[in-house]
Amino acid sequence: MKWFVGNIIFWTIYWPILLFLRTLLFFLPKVQERLAFERRNVLEPGAQSFKKYNLKADLCFEFSSEGEYQQVASLIDDALVSGKKIELIFFSPSVEKTIIELYHRFPRQVRYLRYPLLNPQLNKWISSSTLIMVRYDLFPELLLWSLKENRKLKFVWVTFKKERVQKKLVSFFKRIFLSCSDYTVFASEQDYELGKTMGIEGTIYDFRMEQIKRRLSARNEKFLKVFPIYKELKSNIESYPRQKRLIIGNAWPDDLFLLKDIPRDIFLVIVPHKLSPDIIQTFCSGLIALGREPLLISDDTSSLKASSTFILNKKGILCELYADFGKAYVGGGFGESVHSLLEPLVASCEHLSCGPVNHRSTEFDLAGAYGHLKEIKTNQEFLNWLQEDISGFKVHDRLKTQIDSYPIFQKEILSC
């Protein structure tokens, strides 16, 4: 009955409104861009539904972008290794390349769909009876899908952080959506507690912890393959005690002021968030102005000399590099929002810090609960944090327990 009523509402109210807006705004560049993005679903073999071949997927994952995909990447890998057929629905072009590469690795097991925002074909395309949604995309069409009998809806990485920060009530639509969930995984303890007050039961886990753990376990093999100069960098790193090793990950030029007056005996590695020539030059000149002579490491670097300051102009190895440092400052907190705090936390950095713009980060809550995390607003606060002794610090036992409990959550999520 719920599905029947929802179907009527969808086709008589929601879809006509969407069609009207599409027609009205058709000539806008953003609309044209979206239409071109979705049209690729028609042309590509990997975007054709399993239904077309009288097959049925075991699981369907829906996520917005690369960040949400990484949240469930370990689950998707495990499902494929076990032989399951999976469907992947994504909203943003940012994850398109990753998904297509995955399809080419598993062409018999993977189908993908760019979310058809401007065409109502989603319910016809999904063949799985289990839909796993990652966090954000609460579209009416997905709610309608979940209302049909014998279907399972599971939520991963549910957060109410925006509502908590802005002191707003959780929307009625979000409550309705979550009330349909058969299994809900909250992003943090605060989200879990707020969910309980609304009658939404669930558990707490961040699946990115498992993904990071897997990356760290393969770090030496990865360095041998893509970062052979690491051996020489490691010799520089290990000439300093962990207390004196500082890495600034996902750094922005806005973070440079923090480095004024840092002690000369601190070993420093900066990994910029953006690797454009202008950004790299800004870091180089900024450090020189602060009295540090940085050495630049890029793909062309074949050897290193001894130094206390390095700038890493290389993608894809920051997560693995965190494990060598006792202290990690994560950038972005003086811009739009702090970047991943979970990577240095799981990598066992003893002491973490970040800037004040962290209201969008659920990882800030998690790192604060499990690790040694400080919010930094001034240069003096940074210098004070840098001087704090880490000899008694260790990764919280509760974090280790959470990381090691992955198989329990994996089994529940991947059950069909």
C-alpha positions in Angstrom: 0.0 0.0 0.0 2.8 2.4 0.9 4.5 1.7 -2.4 1.2 2.2 -4.3 0.6 5.6 -2.6 4.2 6.7 -3.1 4.1 5.8 -6.8 1.1 8.0 -7.3 2.7 10.9 -5.5 5.9 10.4 -7.5 4.3 10.4 -10.9 1.6 13.1 -10.2 3.6 15.6 -8.2 7.4 15.1 -8.1 8.0 14.1 -11.7 5.9 16.8 -13.3 7.7 19.4 -11.2 11.1 18.0 -12.2 10.0 17.9 -15.9 8.8 21.5 -15.7 12.1 22.6 -14.2 14.1 20.7 -16.8 12.1 22.3 -19.6 12.4 25.8 -18.1 16.1 25.5 -17.4 17.1 23.4 -20.4 19.4 26.0 -22.0 21.5 26.6 -18.9 25.1 25.3 -19.2 24.8 23.3 -16.0 21.7 21.5 -17.2 23.2 20.8 -20.6 26.3 19.4 -18.8 24.2 17.1 -16.6 22.2 15.9 -19.6 25.4 15.0 -21.4 26.7 13.2 -18.4 23.6 11.1 -18.0 23.4 10.3 -21.8 26.5 8.3 -21.4 24.4 5.7 -19.6 22.8 4.9 -23.0 26.0 4.3 -24.9 28.2 2.3 -22.5 27.9 -1.5 -22.0 28.7 -1.3 -18.3 25.7 1.0 -17.8 23.2 -1.5 -19.1 21.0 -3.1 -16.4 21.5 -6.8 -15.5 17.8 -7.1 -16.2 18.6 -6.7 -19.9 20.3 -10.1 -19.7 17.8 -11.7 -17.4 20.3 -11.5 -14.5 19.9 -10.2 -11.0 22.4 -8.3 -8.9 23.1 -9.3 -5.3 23.7 -5.8 -4.1 23.2 -2.2 -5.2 25.3 0.6 -3.8 24.3 4.3 -4.2 26.8 7.1 -3.4 27.4 10.7 -4.4 31.1 11.1 -5.2 34.7 9.8 -4.7 34.6 10.4 -0.9 31.4 8.4 -0.4 32.7 5.6 -2.7 35.9 5.3 -0.6 33.6 4.8 2.5 32.3 1.6 1.0 35.3 0.6 -1.3 36.4 -2.2 1.0 32.8 -3.6 1.1 32.6 -3.5 -2.7 36.0 -5.2 -3.1 34.9 -8.0 -0.7 31.6 -8.5 -2.5 33.4 -8.8 -5.8 36.0 -11.2 -4.5 33.2 -13.4 -3.1 31.6 -13.5 -6.6 28.6 -11.3 -6.0 27.1 -9.2 -8.8 26.8 -5.6 -7.8 25.3 -2.4 -9.1 26.9 1.0 -8.5 24.8 4.2 -8.8 26.8 7.4 -8.5 25.9 11.1 -8.8 29.1 13.0 -9.3 31.5 12.9 -12.3 34.3 13.0 -9.7 34.0 9.2 -9.2 33.2 8.3 -12.8 36.8 7.2 -13.8 37.1 5.0 -10.7 33.8 3.2 -11.3 34.5 2.6 -15.0 38.0 1.1 -14.1 36.3 -1.2 -11.6 33.9 -2.3 -14.3 36.7 -3.2 -16.7 38.3 -5.3 -13.9 35.0 -7.1 -13.2 32.9 -6.8 -16.4 30.7 -9.9 -15.5 30.0 -8.7 -12.0 29.7 -4.9 -12.2 27.1 -2.6 -13.7 27.0 1.1 -13.0 24.6 4.0 -13.6 25.1 7.8 -13.5 22.2 8.9 -11.3 19.4 9.8 -13.7 18.4 13.0 -12.1 16.6 14.2 -15.2 15.1 10.9 -16.4 12.9 8.6 -14.2 14.5 5.3 -15.0 16.1 4.3 -11.7 13.5 1.8 -10.5 13.5 0.1 -13.9 17.3 -0.2 -13.9 18.0 -1.7 -10.4 17.7 -5.5 -10.3 19.0 -6.1 -6.8 16.6 -6.4 -3.8 19.1 -4.8 -1.5 20.1 -1.1 -1.7 23.0 0.3 0.3 23.0 4.1 0.4 25.9 6.1 1.5 25.0 9.2 3.4 23.6 12.0 1.1 21.4 11.3 -1.9 17.9 11.3 -0.3 16.0 11.4 -3.6 12.2 10.5 -3.7 12.8 7.9 -6.4 15.0 5.9 -4.0 12.5 6.2 -1.2 9.8 4.9 -3.6 12.1 2.0 -4.5 12.4 1.0 -0.8 8.7 1.0 -0.2 8.0 -2.1 -2.3 7.8 -5.4 -0.5 10.7 -7.8 -0.1 13.3 -5.0 -0.6 16.0 -4.1 1.9 17.4 -0.6 2.4 20.6 -0.1 4.3 22.3 3.2 5.3 26.0 3.7 5.8 27.7 6.8 7.3 24.6 8.5 8.5 25.3 11.9 10.1 23.3 14.8 11.5 26.4 17.0 11.9 25.0 19.8 9.8 21.8 19.9 11.9 23.8 19.7 15.1 26.1 22.5 14.2 23.4 24.8 12.9 21.0 23.7 15.8 18.3 22.7 13.3 15.8 19.9 13.5 16.3 16.9 11.3 14.0 17.3 8.3 10.8 15.3 8.1 11.8 13.8 4.8 15.2 12.5 6.2 13.3 11.0 9.2 10.9 9.2 6.8 13.8 7.9 4.7 15.7 6.6 7.8 12.6 5.0 9.2 12.5 2.8 6.1 16.1 1.5 6.8 16.6 -2.1 7.7 20.1 -1.5 8.9 21.7 1.9 9.8 25.3 2.7 10.4 26.0 6.1 12.0 29.1 8.0 11.4 29.8 9.0 15.1 28.5 8.5 18.6 26.8 11.9 18.5 24.9 10.9 15.4 23.9 7.6 17.0 22.6 9.2 20.1 20.6 11.8 18.1 19.2 8.9 16.0 18.0 7.1 19.1 16.0 10.2 20.2 14.1 10.0 16.9 13.5 6.3 17.3 16.1 5.3 14.7 18.1 2.3 15.8 21.6 1.5 14.4 25.2 1.1 15.1 28.4 3.1 14.8 31.2 2.4 12.3 33.3 4.2 9.7 34.2 1.8 6.9 37.0 4.0 5.7 39.0 2.7 8.6 39.2 -0.7 7.0 40.1 0.9 3.6 42.9 2.9 5.3 44.1 -0.2 7.2 44.4 -2.1 3.9 46.3 0.7 2.3 48.7 0.9 5.2 49.3 -2.9 5.2 50.4 -2.6 1.5 52.5 0.6 2.0 55.9 -1.0 1.4 54.8 -2.6 -1.8 53.3 0.6 -3.0 56.4 2.6 -2.2 58.5 0.2 -4.1 56.3 0.5 -7.1 55.5 4.2 -7.2 57.8 5.9 -4.8 61.3 4.3 -4.9 62.9 7.4 -3.4 61.1 6.6 -0.2 64.1 4.7 1.2 66.2 7.8 1.2 63.4 9.9 2.6 62.9 7.3 5.4 66.6 7.6 6.3 66.0 11.4 6.8 62.8 10.8 8.8 64.4 8.2 11.1 67.3 10.4 12.0 64.7 12.3 14.2 62.7 10.9 17.1 58.9 10.6 16.5 58.3 13.5 18.9 60.2 15.7 16.4 58.6 14.5 13.2 55.9 16.7 11.8 53.9 16.1 8.6 51.4 18.7 7.2 49.0 16.7 5.0 46.7 18.2 2.5 48.4 21.6 3.1 47.1 24.9 1.8 49.1 28.2 1.6 46.7 29.4 4.3 48.5 27.1 6.7 52.0 28.6 6.2 51.6 31.2 9.0 51.5 28.4 11.5 55.1 27.5 10.8 56.5 30.8 12.0 59.1 30.2 14.7 58.9 26.4 14.7 62.0 24.9 16.4 64.9 24.2 14.1 65.1 20.6 15.4 61.6 19.7 14.0 61.7 17.5 10.9 59.1 18.8 8.5 57.3 17.3 5.5 54.6 19.2 3.6 52.2 17.5 1.3 50.1 20.2 -0.5 46.5 19.4 -1.3 46.9 20.9 -4.8 50.1 20.2 -6.8 50.0 23.1 -9.3 53.3 24.8 -10.0 52.0 28.1 -8.4 51.0 26.3 -5.2 54.4 24.5 -5.0 56.2 27.7 -5.6 54.2 29.4 -2.9 55.2 26.8 -0.4 58.9 26.9 -1.4 59.1 30.7 -1.1 57.0 30.8 2.0 59.3 28.3 3.8 62.4 30.2 2.6 61.0 33.4 4.1 60.5 31.5 7.4 64.1 30.5 7.4 63.8 26.9 6.1 65.4 25.6 2.9 63.0 23.0 1.5 63.9 20.2 -0.8 61.3 19.3 -3.4 60.4 15.7 -4.1 58.6 14.9 -7.4 58.3 12.0 -9.8 61.6 13.2 -11.4 63.6 13.1 -8.1 66.2 10.3 -8.3 68.2 11.0 -5.1 68.0 13.0 -1.9 70.5 14.7 0.3 70.0 15.2 4.1 67.6 17.9 5.0 65.1 18.8 7.7 62.4 20.2 5.4 60.8 18.5 2.4 57.9 19.4 0.1 56.3 16.4 -1.6 55.0 17.1 -5.1 53.4 13.7 -5.6 49.9 12.3 -5.5 48.5 9.2 -3.8 50.9 8.4 -1.0 50.0 10.8 1.8 47.9 8.2 3.6 50.8 5.7 3.7 53.3 8.4 4.7 51.4 9.4 7.9 52.6 6.2 9.6 56.2 7.6 9.9 55.2 10.6 11.9 54.5 11.3 15.6 52.6 14.6 14.8 50.3 15.4 11.9 48.6 18.7 11.1 45.8 18.3 8.5 45.1 21.2 6.2 41.8 22.8 5.0 40.8 24.1 8.4 41.5 27.6 7.4 39.6 27.3 4.2 36.4 25.5 3.2 36.8 22.5 5.6 39.5 20.3 7.1 40.5 17.2 5.1 40.7 13.6 6.2 41.7 13.2 9.9 40.9 9.5 9.8 44.0 8.7 7.7 46.6 9.9 10.3 44.5 8.6 13.1 44.4 5.0 11.7 48.0 5.3 10.7 48.8 5.7 14.4 50.1 9.3 14.4 50.2 10.0 18.1 49.1 13.6 18.0 46.8 15.4 15.5 45.7 19.0 14.9 43.7 21.0 12.4 42.3 24.4 11.8 38.9 25.8 13.1 36.8 25.1 10.0 35.8 21.6 10.8 32.0 21.8 11.2 31.4 19.7 8.1 33.8 16.9 9.1 32.4 13.8 10.8 36.0 12.6 11.0 36.7 15.5 13.4 34.2 14.0 15.8 35.6 10.5 15.4 39.3 11.6 15.8 38.3 13.7 18.8 36.7 10.7 20.5 39.4 8.2 19.8 42.7 10.1 19.3 44.7 13.1 20.5 43.3 15.9 18.5 43.6 19.7 18.9 41.8 22.5 17.1 44.4 25.2 16.2 43.4 28.8 15.6 46.7 30.8 16.1 50.4 30.4 15.5 51.0 30.3 19.2 48.5 27.5 19.7 50.3 25.6 17.0 53.7 26.1 18.7 52.2 25.0 22.0 50.8 21.8 20.4 54.1 21.1 18.7 55.8 21.1 22.1 53.5 18.7 23.8 55.0 15.4 24.8 53.7 12.4 22.9 55.6 9.7 24.8 52.5 8.6 26.7 50.2 8.8 23.7 48.8 5.7 21.9 46.0 4.9 19.6 42.9 4.5 21.8 42.0 0.9 22.5 38.4 1.6 21.4 39.6 2.6 18.0 41.6 -0.6 17.6 38.5 -2.5 18.6 36.4 -0.7 16.0 38.9 -1.3 13.3 39.2 -5.0 14.1 35.4 -5.4 14.2 35.1 -4.8 10.5 34.2 -8.4 9.6 31.0 -8.2 11.8 29.8 -5.1 10.0 30.9 -6.4 6.6 28.8 -9.5 7.1 25.7 -7.5 8.0 26.0 -5.1 5.1 26.8 -7.6 2.4 24.0 -10.0 3.5 21.4 -10.1 0.7 
